[in-house]
């Protein structure tokens, strides 16, 4: 079971996930992963990179 919480990686996710009035979070609709990522910040918080 996975978990996604933008507070775990502050500054990495550029789009805010919003919960509607009924408590639902709607899937992102942008191309790729569906939301924008600050790759510079993502690299900064990355502990290990494995290349295959």
N, C-alpha and C positions, 0 to 999 in steps of 0.2 A: 504494500500500500504506500503510495507516494504522498508527498506533502509539498505544498508550495506556499510560501509566505514571503512577501516582498520585504518585510522587515528583517528577514534573515540575512539579506544581502543588500543593505542600503546603497542606493546609487546605481545599482546594476540594471534594474527594470525601469525604463523610462515611461511606461504607461501604467497608470494606476488601475488596479483591479477594483471594481466597484460591486458592491452587493446591493441588489434592488430591494424594494420595500417588502418583498415576500421572502427575502433571505437567499435568493438565487444569485449565483455568479455566472454570467454568460461567457461562453467560450470566446476567445479573441478572434477577430476576423481579418486581421492584416496578413499579408503574405509571409511565408516562412513559418516561424514559431507562432505568429499571431500577435506578437507584441515587440516593441523595440527594446533593444539591449544596448547598454553602454559597454562596449567591449573592452575599453581601457580599464574601467572599474572592475569588470568581470575578471580580467587577467590579474588585477591587483589582489583580489580575494581568493584566487585559485591556489590551492595548496599543492596540487600535483597535476601534471599533464602526462598522459600516457599516449605515446604514438605507436601505431601498429604498422 
